[in-house]
Amino acid sequence: MARTMQSDGQQVNGGHGAWRGWTALAGALLLAAGCAGPEVSQAQPSGRASVAIGVVEPQRVLNETEAGKKVLESLAAFAKSRQGVIELEEKELRKMEEDFMKQASVLSATAKKEREEQFRRRMMEYQQKAQQ
């Protein structure tokens, strides 16, 4: 599952569920921005109001409008940068673990415990970020 990072440092899953969420949000924003005009009821001679019902396909709005295309491009760039940050952090954790394993035999019990705790904290932070 792809993971990405927002500009404020928060991470977002890049899986299908998150993609649908972004698609729905982008579609709603496009609608709110005026991509879909309001329907106006008109009075009929018999006194009844005419109701016009429209169907909006959010995926089509995203794929076929300029605003939708910009949103998709922005989302793709965001996802790519977020994935890069996650991969970098994962690489740093692997190096930290390797270094600890190499030095474990020469570290004092106190130093060993401190390094293990530091690694656990970093791993928990990474997992939390990766799940967002």
N, C-alpha and C positions, 0 to 999 in steps of 0.2 A: 504494500500500500504506500503510495507516495505521500510524503508529508511536506508541508511548506511553512514558511514563517511570515507573519504579518510585519508591517513596518514598526509596530510597537513592541516587537519581540515575541509576541504570542504565536504559537504554532497551530496549524490547522491540518487536519487529515486531508489528504488529497484523494481519498477513495471515492467510489461511486456515490455513496450517501452524501458526502460533503459536496461533491460536484452538483448533485441535484439540488442541494440547499442553496449553493451559489447561483445556480441557474434560476431557481425560484425567486431568490432575492433580486437578482439582476432584472428579471422580468418584471417584478413588482416595481422596481425603481424606474424602469423604462416607462411603465404605464403611468406612474405618478408624474413623470417628467413630461407627459403629454403625447406619448406615442400612440395612445388610444384616445380618440375623441369621445366626449360624453354623448350619450344617447338622449334625445329630447322627446318627451311624450307629447303627442299632439291630440287635442280633443277631437273626437269624431262627432258628426252631426247628431248621433243618437245619444250623446252625452258620455259615452264610454271613452276611456283613455286608451290610446294605442300603445302597446308595449313592444319595444324593439329589443331583441335579445341578440347579443353578440358572443362569439367564441374567440378567445385569444389563445393562440398556441405559443407559450413562452419560448420554447426551443426555436420555433420559426422566427419569432421576433429577434432573438439573440443572433441567429445565423444569417438573417436577411436584411437587417437594418444597420445603418452606419453606427448608431449608438450601441447596438448589440454586439457588433463586431469589435468595437473598441473595448467593451466590457470583457469580452472573451479573450482578447489579446492581453489586456491588463491582468486578467486572472491567470493566464498561462505564464506570464512573466513572473508574477507573484509566486506561483506554485514552483517554478524552476528555482527561484532564489531561495525559497524556503527549504526545498529539498537539498540544495547545496549547503545550507547552514546545518541541517540535521546530519548530513554525511560528514561534514567537517568535525562536528562535535563527537560523532561516533568514532571517528578516526583518533581523535585526541584521547578518548576513553580507552581505546584499545592500546595505545602507546603507554598510557599511564599504568594500565594493568601489566603490560610486558615489563616495564621498568621496575615495577614493584616485585614481580616474580624473580627478576634477575638479582635484585638487591635484598630480597627477603632473608637470605641466609646470613647476611652481614649486619642487618639492622637489629637494634636492641628490641626487646619486647615492647617497650613503650613506643618507640618510633614505628615499629611494625603496626601496632594497634592504631596509632594516629593516621598512618597512611591508609590502612584498611577503612577506617571511618571516613576519611576524606574521599576515598574512591566510592564508598557506598553513597555518600551525600551527592556526589557528582552524578552517579548512575541514577539515583532517584530523580534528580532535577532533569536529567536527560529524558527519562521515561515519561515524566509529567509533560514536558514540552512536546515530545513526540506524539503523545496521545491527544493533544489539543487540536 
